[in-house]
Amino acid sequence: MAFIVSGKLEVNKETEFKVKQVVVGVISDGSMAGNACMIDRRSRSESVRALTDSALLGISLEHFEE
């Protein structure tokens, strides 16, 4: 899981066409990415890419559980 300290990230989801993705949102300062995977223990269904220079604070599953 990552907390967005600064920057802007685009959240994409794969379509039925393997090389095509749709944008499902844009997240920025104060948002989280990957939190559903940590809480629900499910596979990720989206990918994230930076639209601007960004700073993230990551936390591993091990530290999250502690």
VENWO-V667338 format. One record per backbone hydrogen bond with DSSP energy under -1.0 kcal/mol. NH is the residue of the N-H (numbers start at 1). CO is the residue of the C=O. If there is no record, write none. Layout:
BEGIN
nh=NH co=CO
nh=NH co=CO
END
This chain:
BEGIN
nh=2 co=33
nh=3 co=57
nh=4 co=31
nh=5 co=55
nh=6 co=55
nh=9 co=27
nh=10 co=49
nh=11 co=25
nh=12 co=47
nh=13 co=22
nh=15 co=20
nh=20 co=17
nh=22 co=13
nh=24 co=11
nh=25 co=11
nh=27 co=9
nh=30 co=4
nh=31 co=28
nh=33 co=2
nh=38 co=34
nh=39 co=35
nh=40 co=36
nh=47 co=12
nh=49 co=10
nh=51 co=8
nh=52 co=8
nh=55 co=6
nh=57 co=3
nh=59 co=1
nh=64 co=60
nh=65 co=61
nh=66 co=62
END
